[in-house]
Amino acid sequence: MHESPIFTLHRGSQPLLVSLPHTGTLIPEEYASRLLPRALDVDDTDWHLEQIYRFALERGCSMLVPRMSRYVVDLNRPPLDTPMYPGSNNTGVCPSRAFSGEALYRPGQEPNAQELPSRLAEYWQPYHDALSAELQRLRDLHGFALLWDGHSILSRLPWLFDGTLPDLNLGTAEGTSCAQSLRSALAAALRRQPGFTHAVDGRFKGGYITRHYGQPGENVHAVQMEMCFSTYMRERAPWRIDAARRDGLLPTLRDLIDVMLEWRPDADVR
């Protein structure tokens, strides 16, 4: 295990890396003093995912976990801060609004273009350097690498999307971030589970990490899983795991990760 002030990396023996870019909760004082009180609750955290995916470590997967909150820098946004979903409300690489649409910062204290390079250098780049290096290590070891980018979110967020999200949202950048056979195998696994609604490349098609690192032609295959909080926890502060919901979710997650681990590159890689 490698630990730094920015992230923890567990290096495994399987070809799969689990990235959890939004589980961090720390906010340095220099930024915390500028935030509104409600923002210090970091409600848009992907709560408890390191615990939920612990079984993947036991299966020999690698795992990369940040320490800093997405309110400091969003590790799943492009460094040039182009919108992930044009035409929809988005939050940026240094977000000034929460997923509710409410302001995060005190008036006049929002991040500006001048401070963006320093935040990227200090918090964004080290995570991506570690992610890239681990994928390269896995590809050197196995001949290919797999990336599972794990996320979770409230099931209803009117500022971001209409209605209620499906429980499980698989994103493959419309099939460009992984081999078609892997996408099909994961989609089949979602169809055969009885307990959850699901979508493939629906509202969430994969963020920067999936789109940037998923390069099937270079033997790196990436997918994103966006789960609703309601699949494993209460959808209100203090954001506690619901044991019954968690236990209902874990067999499906294990099945999906097993599909990743059992898959091997084939002729349809592009």
Secondary structure, DSSP 8 states (H G I E B T S, - for coil): -EE-SSEEEE--SSSEEEE-TT---B--HHHHTTB-GGGGG-TTS-TTHHHHTHHHHHTT-EEEEE-B-TTT--TTS-TT---SSTTS----SS-SB-TTS-B-B-TT-S--TTTHHHHIIIIIHHHHHHHHHHHHHHHHHHSSEEEEEEEEE-S--TTT-SS---SEEEE-TTTTSS-HHHHHHHHHHHHH-SS--EEESSS----HHHHHH-BGGGTEEEEEEEEEGGGTB-SSTT--B-HHHHHHHHHHHHHHHHHHHH----TT--
